[in-house]
Amino acid sequence: MTDVSIRRADFMMVLAYASDLATGHSRDFALKSCVLAMRIATLGGVSDEIRRNAYHQSMLRYVGCNADTDLLSATFGDEIALRQDLVGLDMGNRAELGRVFVQAFKRVYYDLEPDTQARAIEAAMSQALAVARPVLTAHCEVAQRIGQRLGLSEEIRHNLGQIYERWDGKGLPRGLSGEDVLPAVRLITLAQDAIALSEAVGIEEMAETIASRADGPYEADLARLVSANAPALMEGIGATVDRETILALEPDPPVTLDEAGCDEAFLAIADMIDMRMPLTYGHSRMVAQLAEGAGGQMKLPAADLRALRWSGCIHDIGELVVPVATWMRNGPLSVRERDAAQLHAYYGERALASFGREGEAMAALVLRHHERLDGSGYHRKVHASDLSPAARILAAAEAFQTSREERPHRRALSSDAAASQLRAAVREGCICPDAAEAVLSFAGQPSRRTPPRPLAGMTPREIEVLRLIAAGLTAKEAARKLDISPKTADHHIQSVYAKIGVTTRAAAALYAVEHGLVRPGETQT
């Protein structure tokens, strides 16, 4: 298997996507702000150091926004709706901020009589900042921690500790002002507000608003620069931003991560996803461990094990689009809420688009982690023929681990009870029996069946070769992909043909599709 090398910027784009979901921002909001910030930096002639800091700050500014979200939700209700109301707001204007808080509390207390509602809102308003201040402090600290785990320099992490500070000193949590607010922070605060305002009111009114806030939230010279050049700076930013554009903007030298670095980055993303509420702390880590371990029990190839490990870390990233209040409710979801919740696998697949070809295997698994053999899963309701061995393992690992965790509507099951529940799903035709027993065996549960033998006695390397030739690669191309000699690749091909009883690539490809090693529609390069 070839060495892994993934751009760190790819991970930052995934985190930017996750932050956009969690904050209710528009699609590619953070990436658009990156493009705009780099244009402002060029126009303003800022140093390479500030450009580098701003590049990272644009995508990672809200990476800590999941911290203590359960506390925010308990006070303000739908935290995503609250954050959407705050987008582009002059947070130093207490009257505007108060209006947004009152609107949030009206949503929380919608079912009270007018007089009772007014008293409840008054009491909540008196505590609003006392709740918000420590939560915003946590956002800064968590953002810095995640930045450290991505290998960012201390200088870049320092910027992440000032994400809510303002030029006029009316920011949070420390009330820094003027030059004490770092240049990249000042630049990104302005760039992100410019994106939000242009989406809400158009470029012309955005320029006027930015100019009116000079020496308030924004440094005056910077505000005037953006206001005077708004049409040129915003040209083309209304469309979505692709991966190549963001990679091209990364200041030299671009940073790549090896497999160990990627492992740590995926764990950082897993922790970012799970920190929304204490009930889910460590969930994604455990699913990743169970999935990879079960894949090892089933003798899957190393590439599959890596895909299981990484997709396990990121499988629930799409859940960030659903407010915490929905997940914390002790009762059934409405039809609309259930539909939104079931789409989280789709949003998770989209998050992995940043990885290009490297993310295809992970995206396929994340998309299917709630699907079931009998078509009773979601959100695509596919059947067994569309579920590879790895997809079946991830589904079993997720189901087993989730049942061992407490949720508002039920108690956590013991490992024994969770194992019984998973085996019941096997009997009902929902969960793959081999995948379930592999997960349970790795988790230390007594196995009730003999571990499955590799298909037709093929080795993990032979399974990899079969996949590649089924995808249309020649022996030479497969050899290059696997970093082996063409002679060795051809030997594996002939061994595969002998073991599965075929003599042609087409028949081998059909066998691969039939056994879930290659999904239908993906047998061509």
N, C-alpha and C positions, 0 to 999 in steps of 0.2 A: 504494500500500500504506500502511495506517495506521501511525502511529508505535507502537513497542513500549514497553510500560510494564508491568513485572512486579514484584510485591512481593519485596523481598529476603528476607522471611520464607519465601517459597516455595522459594527456593534453600536456606535453612537447613533446611527440612523434608526436602528431598532428601538433604542431607548427614546429617541425623539418621537417615533411613532407611538410608543407606549404612553409617553407623556401627553401627546395630543389627545389620545383616547381618554385618558384619566381626567384631563382638564376641560374636555368639551370643545377644544379648539378645532378649527377647520382642518381638512385634510392637508397634510404637508405643511402645517403652520410653522413648525420649527425649522424645516428645511427651507421654506421661503424666507424666513428671517435670517438664515445663514447666507443665502444669496444676497439679500438686501444689505446685510451688515458688511459683507466683503466689498460690495459696490461703494458703500459709504466710506469704508476704510481707504479704498483706492482714491476716491474723490478728495478725501480729507488728507491724504498723504501720511497716514499713520505708520508707525514703525512695524517691522515684521513681528516683533514681540507682541504688540497689541493685536495684530491680525491673527496670530496663532491663538492667543487667549480668546478672542472674540469668536473664532471658528468653533472652538470647543464649547464656549459658553452658550452659543446659539442653540445647539442641539441638546445640551445637558442642563439648561437652566432649571427646568422643572422635573428633573429626574428624581428628586427627593419628595415629589408631591404626594406620594402614596403614604408617607409616614403619618401615623396617627389619624388616618382618614376616618376611622370609626368614631373618634372623638369629635371631629369636625361634623360628621354626619349626625351624630347624636344631638348636637346643638342646632345646626342649621338645616338639617334634613338632607335633601338631594344636593350633594356636594358638587356634582357636575353642573347642575343648573345654577348654583351659586357662582361657580367659577366662570360660567358663560356670562353671567350678569356683570362680573367684574372685568371682563375683557375690555381693554382700551379705556377703562375708567381712570380718572385722576384720583388715585387712592389717597392723596393728601387733602382732598376736598371732603371734609367730614360730613357735609350735608349730602353729597352724592353717595358716599359710602353708607351713611345711615339709611338712605332710601333703599339701597340694595339689600341691606340687612333686614329692613322691615318687610321687603318683598319676600325674602327667604322665609321669614318667620310666619308670614301669612300662608305660605304653602304648608308649613309644618302644622299650623293650628287652623287649617281650613274648616274643620268640622265643629269648631266652637261657636257659641253664640257671640254676637258682636261685642258685648261688654266683657265677657270672659276672655275673648280673643285679644282685646285691647290690653287687658291686664297681663295676659301671658306674654304678649309681645314686649310690653314695657319691662317686665322682669327679665326676659331673654336679652333685651338690648343692653341692660346694665351689666351683663356678663359676657357679651359678645367678644370684646377685645381681650378680656382675660383668658378666654378660650383660644382665640386666634393667635395671640402672640407666641405662646410656647409651641403651637403647631407649626407656625412659620419658621421658628428657630430650628425645629426638628427637620424641616425641609432642607434648610441650609446644611446642617450637619450630616444628614443622610446623603445629600448630593456630593459632599466632599468625600464621604466614605466610599461611595460608588466610584467616584473619580479615581481614588487611590487604587481600588481594585482593578480598574482598567489600565493602571500604570501611568496615569497622568502626572505631570510634574507638580511639585508643591505650589508653584506660581499659578498654574491653571486652577488647581484646587482652591487656592485662596479666593479667586474670583467667584467660585461656586458658593462661597460662604457669605456673599453679599447680594444674593439674587433679588432681594426686595428693598434694597437701599436706594435712596434718591439724592439728587443733586442738592435739594433744598433742606435735607435733613429730616423730612417727614416720613421716611421709610421705616421699615422694620427689619430685624428686631432691635438693632443698636442705634438707629437714628443717625448714621453717618452722614456727612454732608461734604459738598465741594470736592476738593482733590482727594479727600479720604476715601471717596467712592472710586474704585479702580476704573481706569479708562475703558476696559472691555465691558465692564458692567454697565457703564453709562451708555456705551454704544449699543449693546444688545437690548437694554431696556427700551431705548428709543426705537430701534429697528422692529422689535416685536410689537410695540404699540402702533407703529406705522402700518404694519401688516394688518393688525386687527381693525384699526380705524378705516383703512382703505377698503377692507371687505365690508364694513358696516355702513359707511357713508360715502365712499368714493374717494378718489385720489385728491381732488381739489379741496374738499372739506377736510380731509386728513391733513393736508399741508397747512391749512388755516389753524386747525386745532393744535398741531405740533408747534407752530409759531407762537400761539397764545400761551403755551406751557413753558416757554423758555425761562430759565432760571427758577422753574418749579421742579417738576420731576426730571427735566433734562437740562444739561449744560447749554447755555444760550448759543454759543457759536455752533455747536453741533445741531441744535434744533433749527437754527437759521439755514445751515447748509442743507439739511434734508428738506425743509420747507421750500427753499428756492429752487431745488432740483428734483422735486418729487416726481414729475412725469417721467423723466429720464431714468431715475433710480428704480421706479416701479415697472418699467417696461418689461412685459412678458412674465412677470411674477404671478399674475393671476392664474396661470395654468399650473398643473402639478409639476413637481420638480423631480427629475429622475436621478438615479444613483450616480451615473457617470458625471453629472453636473457637480454634485457634492464632492465626489472624489477628486475632481479636477481642481476644486477650490482649496483643498487641504494644503496648508503651507508646507514647504519642503523642510525636512525629508518626510515623506509619508511613512507612517508606522504600521508594521504588520505584526500579527501575533502568531506564535507557533501553537501547537496543540495544547500545551499546558496553559499558555496565556488565554487561549480560546475557552478552555474549561473554566478558568476563573471568571472570564467575562460572562459566560452563560450562567454561572452560579450567581453572579452579581445581578443579572437580569431576573433570575428566579426569585431572589430575595426582594428585589424591587417590586415584583408582581405580588408577592405574598404578604408584604408588610401593610396592606390596606387594613387588615383587621387581625387581631391576635388568633382568631380561630384558624387562619390559614398559614400562620408562620411555619415555614419548613415544608409545606405541602409539596411544592415543585421539586425541591431537592430529593425528597423521599420517592416521588414518582420516578424521577430520573434514575435513582439507584435501583429501584425495583425493576424498571424496564431493562436497563442495561444488564443487570444480574440475570434476569430471566432469559434475555437474549443469549447470554453466555451458556445458560443451562441447555438451550436449544441449539447450541453450536452454530449460531449465525456468524456470518463473516464480520471481520473487524470494522468495515465501513458501516454495517448495519448497527453494530454495537455503539459506535460513535454517534450515529444519527439518533438512536434511541436515547442515549445519554443527553444529548443536546436538546432534542425535541421535548424530552421530559422536563427539562428546565424551563422551557418557554411555552409549554402547551396551553397555559391559561392566560396568556397575555391579552387575548381578546376579551376577557372578563372585565377589563378596565373600562370598557365602554358602558358598563351597567353600574348605576349608582350603588354605593355600599348599602344604603338604606334598603335596597331591594334584596340583597343577599342576607341582610341581618333580620329581615322580617320573620316572625314566628307564625307563619301561615302561608296559604297557597298564593302563588303569583297570579296576577291577572293574565289574560291572554296576551296582551301587548308585552307585558314584562317577560313572560315565558318565551315569546318569539325573540325578543332582544337577547335574552340569556342564551338561547340555543344558537344564536348566530355567532357566539364568541369563537367557535372553531374557525369560522370563515375569517374573522378579523385576525385571528392568530396566523392563519396561512398568509394573509397579506403582509403581516409584519416581517415575514421572512423573505419578502421580495428583495430586500436590501442586499441579501447575500448572493444574488445572481445564481449561478449554477450550483454553488456550494450549498445553497439553502433549499434546493429542490426536494431532496430526500426528507429533510426536516419538515418542510411545508406540507408534504403529502401525509406525513404522520400526524402533524398537528391538526390538519383538516379533518382527520378521521378518528380522533381519539374518543369520541362519543358515539361512533357508529357501532352497529351490532350485526352479527352474522345473519339474523333473520329480517333485517331491514327496519327494526324497531328503534334504531338510534336516531341521531340528528347530527347536522342539520340537513344533510343530503339524502338520508334514509337509504343508503346503498346496502347491498347484500354481501355475502361472503366472497363472491368472485372479485369484488373490488378491494378486498382487504388483504394486504400482504401479511406474511408472518410477523413482521415488525409492527405493523399497524394493530394486529390482534393482541400482541404483547402489550403495547402502550395502553390500549383500551382496558385490558385486564388489570394492569398495574394501577391505572388511575382509579378504576372502580374499587379495587381492594383498599388502596390507601385512603380514599375519600371516606369510605365507610368506617374507617378507624378514627376519624376526626369528628369532633363535636360540631354540630350545626345548630342554629337557633331553633329549628323545628324538630330536632332529634338528638339523642345522646350518642356519643361515640361507641362503636362496637369494640369488643375485645378482638384480638387477632384471631382467636378461634371462631368467634361468631362471624367475623368478617369473612373468614375462609368458607364457612358454611353458606353464607349469603352468595359468595362468588360461585361456589359449586352449584347452588340453586339456579343461578343465571346460566350456567353451562347446561344444566338439565332442560332448561326452557329454550335452549337453542340460541341464546343471545351471545354468549362468550365462548371463544374457542377453548376446547378442553385442554389442548396441549399448552396454549398460552397461559391459561389459568393455573395449571399444575406447575408450570415453570416459575411463575410469579410466587406461588405459595411455597414451593420448595426453596426458592432463594430466601424467602421471608422466614424460613425456619419451621414451616408447617409440615407435618408428615405427609409425604406424597402418596396419592392413591393410584398412581399409574406409573408405568415404566417411562422414564424420560424418552421423548420421541427421538428416533434416529434421524440423522440428516437425510434429506430426500435422496432416495436411490443410493444411499451410502456415499454421497458426494462430500468432499471436504469443503470447508468454508471458502477456500481459494477457488475450488471448482465451481461453487455456486456464484462467486463473483464473475468468473469467466463466462458462465452461462448467461448471466444478466447482460454482460457486455455484448456478446455475440447476438443475443436476442434483440439488442438495441441497434443492431446493424453494423457493429464494429468488425473490422477484419482482425485476423490474428495479430498482425503488426500493431494495429491501433489499440487492441486490448493489452498487448504487451507494454506499449508506451504508457497507457493509463495505469497499469498496475506496477510499473517499474520493474518488469521482468524481461527476459530475452524472448524474442519471437519463437525460438525453438521450444522454450518452456511453455509459452502460451499455447502453442500448437499441441504440445503433449497434453496439456490440461483439456483442450477442446476434444481431442480424440478420446480421452478418458471419460469425459462427460457424455459423449455420444455413446460410448460402450455401456455406461452405467444406466442411461435412460432408454437405451435400445433404439436409437435413431442413427441416421447417417448424413443428415442434411441440417443446415442452419435453420431453415424454415420450420422443420419438425421440432428442433430444439427450442426455437422461439415460442412455438405453440405450447410446448411442455412448460416453459417458464411462465407463460400467461396463466395456464390452467392451474398452476400451483402457487399463484400469487406472488411470484418472484418479480414479475414485470406486469404492471397493470395494463389492461387493454387500452390501445391508443398511444402507448408509449414504447412501441417496439421499433420505432424508426429514429434515426439520428436527426 
